[in-house]
Amino acid sequence: MSAAIVLSGPSGTGKSTLLKKLFAEFPTNFGFSVSSTTRNPREGEQDGKDYNFVTVDDFKKMIDQDKFIEWAQFSGNYYGTTVDSVKQVMDSGKTCILDIDMQGVKSVKGKPELKAKFLFIAPPSVDHLRQRLEGRGTETEESLSKRLAAATAELEYAETGAHDQIIVNDDLEKAYDELKKFIFEN
């Protein structure tokens, strides 16, 4: 497999928005590995496009069958990237982009055959992130607290130098320019 781009950062930092801009501008260069999850679809999400929505039992079988490059349990749900989903993108001749959490980054770092480059998207501050997440209207107080605790841990991990670059998304266009520079110039 050729190199993969690993994009990570707390929920609500704008990773999806940045990726949508990238895919719109360069529709034939990149492929997005579709993650599997046991959580319910959000409004507008499509099975097989946004996520592969699976049952907990099916997900556990996939773990037992070693089908995942990485997987994690977060907020009571399982998330994972299958070997097949990455291979599909690579086999199509595109650069695979993985949008994964901190546990996933640690797992992919253990897979040197992916020749991955690691990029972290950070919020301007944890308070700013709280406002973004509250603005979605999809979080309960409990899930918000869990996401903010996870975000703090991810920010601390990013500060260890685990990523090739950290982009603070305080201005979408500036962050997007930095994303393109990271992908095309490194």
Order of alpha helices (4+ residues) and beta strands (2+ residues): beta-alpha-beta-beta-beta-alpha-beta-beta-alpha-beta-alpha-beta-alpha-alpha-beta-alpha
